Amino acid sequence: MKVKKILISQPEPADLEKSPYKVLVSKYGLDLTFYKFFEVVGLSASEFRKSRIHLTEYTAIIFNSKNSVDHFFRMAKELRELIPDTMKYFCSTEAIALYLQNYIQYRKRKIFFGNQYFADLIDVMQKHRDEKFLFPCSDEKQTEYTKLLDKAKFKYTKATMYTSVPRDLTHFDLKEYDMICLFSPIGVRSLLKNFPDVKDESILIAAFGASTHSALKAAGLKLTIAAPTKTSPSMAMAIENFINGKTQDEVITARPSTLKKDNGHNPKSFSQNATKKPKSVFANKAKYKQLQEERKAQAAARRAERKAEREAAALAHAQAQAAALAAAQAGNTANVGDK
């Protein structure tokens, strides 16, 4: 089946030219439609209070998404709970750790992050076992994450702060598309809710992540393209390989946790990866300084741009007033001459 038009269940990249999907458009001439299949809705403070969780009773927070960061600090504000400077933050990736600067200052906090998989973060957390962890999350089942946390026997509490709600997709005609790309179980549920007869469609389905693959299997939907794989670490690359007729290799699952027993001799010992020194965002001061300088430059550029816009608007307004005054004076002069 030749692929020409694809529906991608994600928001459109801010700059498509710099995204991995660019090659699909420029090289293969594909028509891509981006649309997020669900929206994230935060719980209200009154709803959260029913859980009887007090944020300040915890000494460390686990973040596995930017949504969890946003809703944690939103909830703290709504509950009027002041997060102490001693709070530790553990993020599954560096991108999420850097995102924290929207709410806190790095130099006053202790922030740690993993490399790529949640299991990497578990390794980082090993040297902080005495902490009392809070895990802000959605109402989705966090099986992949909670299994690792349970296996490591950390003291943690799940705190549901937001929920994912399927969006209305009925304005799409699936018959117009050759392929649909899914990235989460909620995306699968949204598809089924809006198109109960999707099984009868001839549309190809691509999916990213083991949890999404499992959701498709449970729904009885055929998975044609599975990612990530060794040769297709991204969805864009997986689609390109499919178009080129390449045989799909084995899907990459989460990196095996380092929580395995060491040959049965010491059940509490961990692999060599677990001995890595926890990586902190403070470690690379040059990178942090460069990031701060870049942000200052961007802020200065935005201020200059807004100032120029205000000055241009003021000049245009003054010119318009002068033109109107001149026109009025010319009209009065003409009236006097007629008399």
C-alpha positions as CSV (number, residue, x, y, z in Angstrom):
1,M,0.0,0.0,0.0
2,K,1.4,3.4,-1.0
3,V,1.4,6.0,1.7
4,K,0.5,9.6,0.8
5,K,-1.5,11.1,3.7
6,I,-0.8,10.5,7.4
7,L,-2.7,11.6,10.5
8,I,-0.3,12.1,13.5
9,S,-1.8,12.2,16.9
10,Q,0.5,14.9,18.2
11,P,0.5,18.7,18.1
12,E,2.3,20.2,15.1
13,P,6.0,20.9,15.8
14,A,6.7,24.6,16.4
15,D,9.1,24.5,13.5
16,L,8.4,21.7,11.1
17,E,11.6,22.5,9.1
18,K,13.7,21.5,12.2
19,S,11.6,18.5,13.1
20,P,12.3,14.8,12.2
21,Y,9.2,14.9,10.0
22,K,10.7,17.4,7.5
23,V,12.3,14.6,5.5
24,L,8.9,12.9,5.0
25,V,7.5,16.1,3.5
26,S,10.5,17.2,1.5
27,K,11.9,13.9,0.3
28,Y,8.8,11.8,0.0
29,G,6.1,14.5,-0.5
30,L,3.9,13.1,2.2
31,D,0.8,15.1,3.4
32,L,1.0,15.2,7.2
33,T,-1.8,16.3,9.5
34,F,-1.0,16.9,13.2
35,Y,-3.7,16.8,15.8
36,K,-3.5,15.9,19.5
37,F,-6.1,13.2,20.2
38,F,-6.6,14.2,23.9
39,E,-6.3,17.1,26.2
40,V,-4.9,17.2,29.7
41,V,-7.3,18.6,32.4
42,G,-6.0,19.3,35.9
43,L,-7.9,18.3,39.0
44,S,-9.2,21.1,41.2
45,A,-7.7,21.8,44.6
46,S,-10.9,20.5,46.3
47,E,-10.8,17.3,44.3
48,F,-7.1,16.8,45.2
49,R,-7.8,17.4,48.9
50,K,-9.8,14.2,49.0
51,S,-6.6,12.3,48.6
52,R,-5.4,13.7,51.9
53,I,-1.9,14.3,50.4
54,H,0.0,17.2,51.8
55,L,2.8,18.2,49.4
56,T,5.1,19.6,52.1
57,E,5.2,16.2,53.9
58,Y,7.5,14.9,51.2
59,T,11.2,15.5,50.7
60,A,11.5,14.6,47.0
61,I,9.4,14.7,43.9
62,I,9.5,12.4,40.9
63,F,8.7,13.9,37.5
64,N,8.2,11.8,34.4
65,S,6.7,14.5,32.1
66,K,6.3,18.2,31.7
67,N,2.6,17.9,32.5
68,S,3.5,16.5,35.9
69,V,5.8,19.5,36.5
70,D,3.1,22.0,35.5
71,H,0.3,20.5,37.6
72,F,2.5,19.9,40.7
73,F,3.4,23.6,40.9
74,R,-0.2,24.6,39.9
75,M,-1.6,22.5,42.7
76,A,1.0,23.8,45.2
77,K,-0.2,27.4,44.3
78,E,-3.9,26.5,44.6
79,L,-3.4,24.8,47.9
80,R,-1.1,27.7,49.1
81,E,1.6,25.2,50.1
82,L,5.1,26.7,50.1
83,I,7.5,24.2,48.7
84,P,10.7,24.2,50.8
85,D,14.1,25.0,49.3
86,T,15.4,21.6,50.6
87,M,13.0,19.7,48.3
88,K,14.8,17.3,45.9
89,Y,13.6,16.8,42.3
90,F,14.2,13.6,40.3
91,C,13.4,13.9,36.6
92,S,13.3,11.0,34.0
93,T,15.1,13.1,31.4
94,E,17.3,16.1,31.2
95,A,14.7,18.0,29.1
96,I,12.2,17.7,32.0
97,A,15.0,18.8,34.5
98,L,15.7,21.9,32.4
99,Y,11.9,22.6,32.1
100,L,11.9,23.0,35.9
101,Q,13.6,26.4,35.5
102,N,10.1,27.8,34.6
103,Y,9.2,27.4,38.3
104,I,12.4,27.3,40.3
105,Q,16.0,28.4,40.3
106,Y,18.6,25.7,39.8
107,R,21.2,27.1,42.2
108,K,18.8,26.9,45.1
109,R,17.5,23.4,44.5
110,K,18.8,19.9,44.1
111,I,17.8,18.5,40.8
112,F,18.8,15.1,39.3
113,F,17.8,13.3,36.1
114,G,18.2,10.0,34.2
115,N,19.4,9.5,30.7
116,Q,16.7,8.0,28.5
117,Y,14.6,5.4,30.4
118,F,12.9,5.6,33.7
119,A,15.1,2.7,34.9
120,D,18.0,5.2,34.6
121,L,16.3,7.4,37.1
122,I,15.9,4.5,39.4
123,D,19.7,4.1,39.4
124,V,20.1,7.8,40.3
125,M,17.6,7.5,43.1
126,Q,19.5,4.7,44.8
127,K,21.7,7.1,46.8
128,H,18.6,8.9,48.1
129,R,16.7,5.9,49.4
130,D,15.9,7.7,52.7
131,E,13.8,10.3,50.9
132,K,10.0,10.3,51.1
133,F,9.0,10.5,47.4
134,L,5.9,12.0,45.8
135,F,5.0,10.9,42.3
136,P,2.6,13.5,40.6
137,C,0.9,11.7,37.7
138,S,-2.3,11.4,35.7
139,D,-5.2,9.0,36.5
140,E,-3.6,6.6,33.9
141,K,-2.1,3.4,35.2
142,Q,1.6,4.1,35.6
143,T,2.5,0.4,35.4
144,E,5.9,0.8,33.8
145,Y,7.0,3.4,36.3
146,T,5.4,2.0,39.5
147,K,6.6,-1.5,38.8
148,L,10.2,-0.2,38.9
149,L,9.6,1.9,41.9
150,D,8.0,-1.0,43.7
151,K,10.8,-3.4,42.7
152,A,13.3,-0.9,44.1
153,K,11.2,-0.6,47.3
154,F,11.2,3.1,47.4
155,K,8.9,5.0,49.8
156,Y,6.6,6.9,47.4
157,T,3.1,8.0,47.0
158,K,1.2,8.4,43.8
159,A,-0.5,11.8,43.6
160,T,-3.1,12.1,40.8
161,M,-3.2,15.7,39.8
162,Y,-4.5,15.6,36.2
163,T,-6.5,13.5,33.8
164,S,-6.4,12.9,30.0
165,V,-9.7,13.4,28.2
166,P,-10.3,12.2,24.6
167,R,-10.9,15.0,22.1
168,D,-13.6,15.1,19.4
169,L,-12.1,13.6,16.2
170,T,-15.3,13.2,14.2
171,H,-14.4,16.0,11.8
172,F,-11.7,13.7,10.4
173,D,-12.6,11.2,7.7
174,L,-10.3,8.2,8.2
175,K,-10.9,7.1,4.6
176,E,-8.9,10.1,3.5
177,Y,-5.8,8.9,5.3
178,D,-3.4,6.0,4.5
179,M,-1.8,5.9,8.0
180,I,-2.4,7.0,11.5
181,C,0.3,7.4,14.2
182,L,-0.4,6.9,17.9
183,F,1.9,7.6,20.8
184,S,0.0,6.7,24.0
185,P,-2.8,4.4,25.3
186,I,-5.1,7.4,25.7
187,G,-4.6,8.1,22.0
188,V,-5.8,4.6,21.3
189,R,-8.8,5.0,23.5
190,S,-9.6,8.4,21.8
191,L,-9.4,6.7,18.4
192,L,-11.8,3.9,19.4
193,K,-14.2,6.3,21.1
194,N,-14.5,8.5,18.0
195,F,-14.3,5.7,15.5
196,P,-15.7,2.5,16.9
197,D,-15.5,0.8,13.5
198,V,-11.9,1.6,12.9
199,K,-11.1,-2.1,12.8
200,D,-13.0,-2.2,9.5
201,E,-10.9,0.5,7.9
202,S,-8.0,-0.2,5.7
203,I,-5.9,2.4,7.4
204,L,-2.4,1.4,8.5
205,I,-1.5,2.0,12.2
206,A,1.9,3.0,13.5
207,A,2.5,3.2,17.3
208,F,5.3,4.4,19.5
209,G,6.1,2.8,22.9
210,A,5.4,-0.6,24.5
211,S,2.3,0.7,26.4
212,T,0.8,2.0,23.1
213,H,1.5,-1.4,21.5
214,S,-0.2,-3.2,24.4
215,A,-3.3,-0.9,24.2
216,L,-3.6,-1.6,20.4
217,K,-3.4,-5.4,21.0
218,A,-6.0,-5.2,23.8
219,A,-8.3,-3.3,21.4
220,G,-7.8,-5.9,18.7
221,L,-6.2,-3.4,16.3
222,K,-3.5,-4.5,13.9
223,L,-0.1,-2.8,14.4
224,T,1.8,-2.3,11.2
225,I,4.7,-0.1,12.2
226,A,6.1,-0.4,15.7
227,A,8.7,2.0,17.2
228,P,11.2,2.6,18.6
229,T,13.6,0.1,17.2
230,K,17.4,0.1,16.8
231,T,17.2,1.4,13.2
232,S,14.1,3.5,13.8
233,P,14.5,5.3,17.2
234,S,11.8,7.9,16.1
235,M,8.4,7.6,14.5
236,A,9.6,9.6,11.5
237,M,12.4,7.2,10.8
238,A,10.1,4.2,11.3
239,I,7.7,5.6,8.7
240,E,10.6,6.3,6.3
241,N,11.9,2.8,6.7
242,F,8.4,1.4,6.0
243,I,8.1,3.5,2.8
244,N,11.5,2.2,1.6
245,G,10.4,-1.4,2.2
246,K,13.0,-2.1,4.9
247,T,12.3,-5.0,7.2
248,Q,11.4,-3.9,10.7
249,D,13.8,-4.9,13.4
250,E,13.0,-5.8,17.0
251,V,11.2,-3.1,19.1
252,I,13.3,-1.6,21.8
253,T,11.7,-2.0,25.3
254,A,12.7,-0.2,28.4
255,R,16.3,-0.8,29.4
256,P,16.5,-3.7,31.8
257,S,16.5,-2.3,35.3
258,T,19.7,-2.6,37.3
259,L,17.7,-3.9,40.2
260,K,18.7,-7.5,39.3
261,K,20.4,-9.7,41.8
262,D,24.2,-10.0,41.4
263,N,24.5,-13.8,40.6
264,G,22.4,-14.5,43.6
265,H,25.2,-13.7,46.0
266,N,24.1,-10.4,47.2
267,P,20.4,-9.6,46.7
268,K,21.0,-6.0,47.5
269,S,23.8,-5.4,45.1
270,F,23.3,-3.7,41.7
271,S,25.0,-3.7,38.4
272,Q,27.9,-1.4,37.4
273,N,25.5,1.1,35.9
274,A,23.9,1.7,39.3
275,T,27.3,2.8,40.6
276,K,27.3,5.9,38.4
277,K,27.4,9.1,40.3
278,P,23.9,10.8,40.2
279,K,24.0,13.4,37.5
280,S,22.9,16.8,38.5
281,V,22.1,19.8,36.4
282,F,24.6,21.7,38.4
283,A,27.4,19.5,37.1
284,N,27.9,21.4,33.8
285,K,28.3,25.0,34.9
286,A,29.4,26.1,31.5
287,K,26.3,24.7,29.9
288,Y,24.1,26.3,32.5
289,K,25.8,29.7,32.1
290,Q,25.5,29.4,28.3
291,L,21.8,28.6,28.6
292,Q,21.2,31.5,30.9
293,E,23.0,33.9,28.5
294,E,21.0,32.6,25.6
295,R,17.7,33.2,27.5
296,K,18.8,36.7,28.5
297,A,19.6,37.5,24.9
298,Q,16.3,36.1,23.7
299,A,14.4,38.1,26.4
300,A,16.3,41.3,25.4
301,A,15.5,40.7,21.7
302,R,11.8,40.2,22.6
303,R,11.8,43.5,24.6
304,A,13.5,45.4,21.7
305,E,10.9,43.9,19.3
306,R,8.0,44.9,21.4
307,K,9.5,48.4,21.9
308,A,9.9,48.8,18.2
309,E,6.3,47.7,17.6
310,R,5.0,50.2,20.2
311,E,7.0,53.0,18.6
312,A,5.8,52.1,15.1
313,A,2.2,52.0,16.4
314,A,2.6,55.4,18.1
315,L,4.1,56.9,15.0
316,A,1.3,55.5,12.8
317,H,-1.3,56.9,15.2
318,A,0.4,60.3,15.2
319,Q,0.5,60.4,11.4
320,A,-3.1,59.4,11.2
321,Q,-4.1,62.1,13.6
322,A,-2.1,64.7,11.6
323,A,-3.6,63.6,8.4
324,A,-7.1,63.8,9.9
325,L,-6.4,67.3,11.2
326,A,-5.0,68.4,7.9
327,A,-8.1,67.1,6.1
328,A,-10.3,68.9,8.5
329,Q,-8.4,72.2,8.1
330,A,-8.6,71.8,4.3
331,G,-12.3,71.3,4.5
332,N,-12.8,74.4,6.6
333,T,-10.7,76.5,4.2
334,A,-12.7,75.3,1.3
335,N,-16.0,76.2,3.1
336,V,-14.8,79.7,3.7
337,G,-13.7,80.1,0.1
338,D,-17.2,79.0,-1.1
339,K,-18.8,81.6,1.0
